[in-house]
Amino acid sequence: MLGAQWLLEGVLVLLLGATLFHALRLERALGVLKRDRAVLEELVEGFNESSRQAETGIERLRSAADGAGRQMARQIETAQRLRDDLSFLSDRSDKLAERLEAAVRAARMAADGTVLQRAFVPAPAPAPMPVPAGPMIDQGAVALPAPARLQPVSLVAEPIPEGEPRLRSQAERDLLRALRGAR
């Protein structure tokens, strides 16, 4: 019996040794896990901070985009008003060019000795220029007076006697020079 007791105690010592060995291995694994847990907590905290910074950046980006959108809308509105003004001025200049061309034709016919009844037809009164709804962007803009309206004139050409040179005014010479340059 004594031998069986010794054998049982030997088996218990071996089992205790194996348990001790596994306990040491488990304790080391738990230490690694504790260290990894601390690193994991640091990573989670860093991720949370990065998320907050990203949200803040997105809000700033949204506000910048909104501001840029409003500024672009104002510029588009100003550009549309300027486009309308330029269209109006272009239409008026076309009408004035037609009237000027008619007057030049009449002057040429008068120079040929032909009698003219009317140099040109009076243009209807132009529509009033639209007033911009908002403030003007260009603070240095100067209001110019409206050009004087041309009145229709009946021209009767008098034949120029032969041998007498025709004197032309400076305006006529400038007009002729501009017409020759336009060809």
C-alpha positions in Angstrom: 0.0 0.0 0.0 2.8 2.1 0.7 3.9 1.7 -2.9 0.5 2.7 -4.3 0.4 5.8 -2.1 3.8 6.8 -3.4 2.7 6.1 -6.9 -0.4 8.3 -6.4 1.7 11.1 -4.9 4.1 10.9 -7.9 1.3 11.2 -10.3 -0.1 14.2 -8.4 3.4 15.8 -8.4 3.6 15.3 -12.2 0.1 16.7 -12.7 0.9 19.7 -10.4 4.1 20.3 -12.4 2.2 20.2 -15.7 -0.5 22.5 -14.2 2.3 24.9 -13.0 3.8 24.9 -16.5 0.5 25.6 -18.2 -0.3 28.3 -15.6 3.0 30.1 -16.4 2.2 29.9 -20.1 -1.3 31.3 -19.5 0.1 34.1 -17.3 2.5 35.1 -20.1 -0.4 35.1 -22.7 -2.5 37.2 -20.4 0.3 39.7 -20.0 0.6 40.0 -23.8 -3.2 40.4 -24.0 -3.1 43.2 -21.4 -0.4 45.0 -23.4 -2.3 44.4 -26.6 -5.4 45.7 -24.9 -3.7 48.9 -24.0 -2.4 49.3 -27.5 -5.9 48.6 -28.8 -7.4 51.2 -26.5 -4.8 53.7 -27.8 -5.7 52.8 -31.4 -9.5 53.2 -30.6 -8.8 56.6 -29.0 -6.7 57.7 -32.0 -9.5 56.6 -34.3 -12.1 58.5 -32.4 -9.9 61.7 -32.5 -9.4 61.3 -36.2 -13.2 60.9 -36.7 -13.8 64.1 -34.8 -11.3 65.9 -36.9 -12.8 64.6 -40.1 -16.3 65.7 -39.0 -14.9 69.2 -38.2 -13.1 69.3 -41.6 -16.3 68.3 -43.4 -18.3 71.1 -41.6 -15.6 73.6 -42.6 -15.7 72.3 -46.2 -19.5 72.6 -46.3 -19.4 76.2 -45.0 -16.6 77.1 -47.6 -18.6 75.5 -50.4 -21.8 77.4 -49.3 -19.9 80.7 -49.2 -18.3 80.0 -52.6 -21.8 79.1 -54.0 -23.3 82.3 -52.8 -20.4 84.3 -54.2 -20.7 82.5 -57.5 -24.5 83.2 -57.6 -23.8 86.9 -57.1 -21.2 86.9 -59.8 -23.6 85.1 -62.2 -26.3 87.6 -61.4 -24.0 90.5 -62.1 -22.8 88.9 -65.3 -26.4 88.4 -66.5 -27.1 92.1 -65.8 -24.0 93.1 -67.7 -25.0 90.8 -70.6 -28.4 92.5 -70.7 -26.8 95.9 -70.7 -24.4 94.9 -73.5 -27.2 93.4 -75.6 -29.1 96.7 -75.2 -26.1 98.8 -76.2 -25.4 96.5 -79.1 -29.0 96.9 -80.4 -28.8 100.6 -80.1 -25.4 100.8 -81.8 -26.8 98.7 -84.7 -29.7 101.1 -85.1 -27.4 104.1 -85.0 -25.1 102.4 -87.6 -28.1 101.9 -89.9 -29.1 105.6 -89.5 -25.5 106.7 -90.1 -25.3 104.5 -93.2 -28.5 106.0 -94.5 -27.1 109.5 -93.9 -23.9 108.7 -95.7 -25.8 107.3 -98.7 -27.8 110.5 -98.7 -24.7 112.6 -98.5 -23.2 110.7 -101.5 -26.3 111.1 -103.4 -26.2 114.8 -102.6 -22.6 115.0 -103.7 -23.7 113.5 -107.1 -26.2 116.4 -107.5 -29.3 114.4 -106.7 -32.1 115.9 -104.8 -33.1 114.1 -101.6 -36.4 114.3 -99.9 -35.3 112.9 -96.6 -31.9 111.7 -95.4 -33.2 109.1 -92.9 -36.3 108.1 -91.1 -36.5 109.1 -87.5 -35.9 106.3 -85.1 -38.5 105.5 -82.5 -37.6 106.6 -79.0 -35.5 103.9 -77.4 -36.9 101.9 -74.5 -35.6 103.1 -71.2 -32.6 101.2 -70.0 -33.4 98.7 -67.2 -32.1 99.8 -63.8 -30.2 97.1 -62.0 -32.0 95.7 -59.0 -29.0 95.3 -56.8 -26.0 97.5 -56.1 -23.4 98.0 -58.9 -20.2 96.0 -58.4 -18.0 98.5 -60.1 -18.0 101.5 -57.7 -16.0 103.5 -60.1 -18.7 103.5 -62.8 -19.6 107.0 -64.1 -23.0 107.8 -65.5 -22.7 109.2 -69.0 -25.3 111.6 -70.4 -27.6 110.2 -73.0 -26.4 110.9 -76.6 -28.3 113.7 -78.3 -31.1 112.4 -80.5 -30.6 113.0 -84.2 -33.4 114.8 -85.9 -34.4 113.9 -89.4 -33.4 116.5 -91.9 -34.6 117.2 -95.3 -31.6 117.6 -97.6 -31.7 119.3 -100.9 -28.5 118.9 -102.7 -27.4 121.9 -104.7 -25.2 121.1 -107.6 -21.6 122.3 -107.2 -20.5 124.5 -110.0 -17.7 123.0 -112.2 -14.2 124.1 -111.2 -15.2 125.1 -107.7 -13.6 122.8 -105.1 -16.0 121.4 -102.5 -14.9 122.2 -98.9 -15.6 119.5 -96.4 -15.8 119.8 -92.7 -13.5 117.9 -90.3 -16.4 115.6 -89.4 -17.0 114.7 -93.1 -13.3 114.0 -93.6 -13.2 111.8 -90.5 -16.3 110.0 -91.6 -15.0 109.4 -95.1 -11.7 108.2 -93.6 -13.5 105.7 -91.3 -15.6 104.4 -94.2 -12.6 103.9 -96.4 -10.9 102.0 -93.5 -14.0 99.8 -93.1 -13.7 98.5 -96.6 
